[in-house]
């Protein structure tokens, strides 16, 4: 099995994540797993695919806001009364 390695700009293009964000994520230990070959940063295509498929997906499509007619104005502190 031959692993393909991607450079930062390829990962940025594939994921539509900026190079700056990828760099910040490396510093913060977030984002896709990466490898360092000296000063060169590389991403395994296999690791990137695993990262992409295990990200949490959200959105149930249910609106969770309270309709304007039923909203209550915020209570005033007792000292202001």
Residue frames as qw, qx, qy, qz and C-alpha x, y, z in Angstrom:
[[0.000, 0.891, 0.454, 0.000, 0.00, 0.00, 0.00],
 [0.436, 0.187, 0.015, 0.880, 1.49, 3.31, -1.09],
 [0.132, -0.781, -0.452, 0.410, 0.48, 6.34, 0.94],
 [0.336, 0.631, 0.223, 0.662, 0.12, 9.60, -0.95],
 [0.354, -0.505, -0.337, 0.711, 1.20, 12.74, 0.85],
 [0.190, 0.841, 0.375, 0.339, -0.39, 16.13, 0.21],
 [0.348, 0.108, -0.204, 0.909, 1.21, 19.52, 0.64],
 [0.017, 0.417, 0.515, -0.749, -0.51, 22.27, 2.60],
 [0.295, 0.290, -0.207, -0.887, -1.92, 24.05, -0.45],
 [0.373, -0.069, -0.831, -0.407, -3.49, 20.80, -1.71],
 [0.211, -0.388, -0.824, 0.355, -5.15, 20.22, 1.66],
 [0.090, 0.397, 0.229, -0.884, -6.34, 23.84, 1.76],
 [0.352, 0.158, -0.490, -0.782, -7.84, 23.53, -1.71],
 [0.356, -0.163, -0.906, -0.161, -9.45, 20.15, -0.99],
 [0.263, -0.481, -0.742, 0.387, -11.00, 21.22, 2.32],
 [0.025, 0.761, 0.265, 0.591, -11.51, 24.92, 1.49],
 [0.589, -0.756, -0.139, 0.251, -9.67, 25.79, 4.71],
 [0.248, 0.930, -0.239, 0.129, -7.13, 28.60, 4.53],
 [0.704, 0.301, -0.471, 0.439, -3.41, 27.97, 4.88],
 [0.072, -0.511, 0.418, -0.748, -3.43, 30.25, 7.92],
 [0.784, -0.328, 0.129, -0.510, -6.10, 28.20, 9.63],
 [0.948, 0.086, -0.295, 0.085, -4.25, 24.95, 8.90],
 [0.451, 0.431, -0.478, 0.618, -1.10, 26.47, 10.39],
 [0.362, -0.470, 0.346, -0.727, -2.92, 27.70, 13.48],
 [0.922, -0.190, -0.064, -0.331, -4.55, 24.31, 13.94],
 [0.798, 0.223, -0.459, 0.320, -1.11, 22.65, 13.88],
 [0.116, 0.435, -0.491, 0.746, 0.04, 24.98, 16.67],
 [0.564, -0.289, 0.291, -0.717, -3.16, 24.30, 18.66],
 [0.140, -0.110, 0.983, -0.044, -3.02, 20.53, 18.03],
 [0.602, 0.423, 0.432, -0.521, -6.31, 20.61, 16.11],
 [0.548, 0.610, -0.305, -0.484, -7.32, 19.69, 12.61],
 [0.954, 0.234, -0.175, -0.064, -6.09, 16.85, 10.45],
 [0.792, -0.445, 0.286, 0.304, -3.07, 14.81, 11.46],
 [0.483, 0.840, -0.247, 0.010, 0.14, 15.89, 9.77],
 [0.895, -0.162, 0.055, 0.411, 3.73, 14.75, 9.45],
 [0.004, -0.941, 0.276, 0.195, 6.94, 16.76, 9.45],
 [0.886, 0.209, 0.080, 0.407, 9.79, 15.85, 7.13],
 [0.446, 0.050, -0.083, 0.890, 12.38, 18.25, 8.47],
 [0.099, 0.288, 0.213, -0.928, 10.71, 21.63, 8.00],
 [0.328, -0.038, -0.606, -0.724, 8.23, 20.30, 5.43],
 [0.507, 0.094, 0.592, -0.620, 4.63, 19.70, 6.48],
 [0.329, 0.058, -0.789, -0.515, 2.82, 16.85, 4.78],
 [0.659, -0.015, 0.397, -0.639, -0.62, 15.33, 5.19],
 [0.181, -0.011, 0.967, 0.180, -1.30, 11.66, 4.51],
 [0.426, -0.083, -0.442, -0.785, -4.22, 11.36, 2.14],
 [0.522, -0.285, -0.803, -0.032, -5.48, 8.39, 4.17],
 [0.263, -0.324, -0.573, 0.705, -5.34, 10.36, 7.46],
 [0.166, 0.101, -0.064, -0.979, -7.07, 13.33, 5.82],
 [0.491, -0.189, -0.645, -0.554, -9.88, 11.12, 4.53],
 [0.465, -0.355, -0.764, 0.273, -10.36, 9.59, 8.01],
 [0.120, -0.252, -0.338, 0.899, -10.40, 13.09, 9.58],
 [0.298, -0.010, -0.307, -0.904, -12.97, 14.32, 7.04],
 [0.556, -0.244, -0.697, -0.382, -15.29, 11.36, 7.58],
 [0.491, -0.363, -0.700, 0.369, -15.15, 11.47, 11.39],
 [0.009, 0.127, -0.162, 0.979, -15.95, 15.15, 11.81],
 [0.164, 0.476, 0.748, -0.433, -19.19, 15.77, 13.66],
 [0.018, -0.326, -0.521, -0.789, -21.95, 16.95, 11.40],
 [0.067, 0.322, 0.598, -0.731, -24.68, 19.14, 12.77],
 [0.350, 0.117, -0.203, -0.907, -28.01, 20.54, 11.99],
 [0.270, 0.257, 0.913, -0.167, -31.25, 18.78, 12.63],
 [0.028, -0.342, -0.579, -0.740, -33.21, 21.27, 10.57],
 [0.315, -0.713, -0.624, 0.058, -35.42, 22.07, 13.56],
 [0.072, 0.661, -0.060, 0.744, -35.82, 25.74, 14.31],
 [0.553, -0.351, -0.619, 0.433, -35.06, 26.37, 17.97],
 [0.060, 0.165, -0.146, 0.974, -35.95, 30.04, 18.29],
 [0.067, 0.520, 0.721, -0.454, -38.89, 31.27, 20.32],
 [0.186, 0.663, 0.515, 0.510, -41.50, 33.08, 18.21],
 [0.138, 0.289, -0.148, 0.936, -41.50, 36.86, 18.80],
 [0.504, -0.511, -0.256, -0.647, -45.08, 36.85, 20.11],
 [0.833, -0.457, -0.311, -0.017, -44.21, 34.59, 23.05],
 [0.574, 0.218, -0.373, 0.695, -40.90, 36.20, 24.06],
 [0.433, -0.829, -0.320, 0.150, -40.82, 37.89, 27.43],
 [0.215, 0.859, -0.251, 0.392, -38.85, 41.12, 27.96],
 [0.574, 0.123, -0.624, 0.516, -35.84, 40.69, 30.23],
 [0.511, -0.747, -0.416, 0.084, -36.62, 41.16, 33.91],
 [0.105, 0.810, -0.231, 0.529, -35.37, 44.36, 35.53],
 [0.455, 0.041, -0.691, 0.561, -33.17, 44.08, 38.60],
 [0.370, -0.713, -0.586, 0.111, -35.08, 44.74, 41.84],
 [0.371, -0.448, -0.123, 0.804, -32.87, 47.74, 42.60],
 [0.073, 0.086, 0.416, 0.902, -34.11, 49.46, 39.41],
 [0.218, -0.589, -0.723, -0.288, -37.77, 49.22, 40.48]]
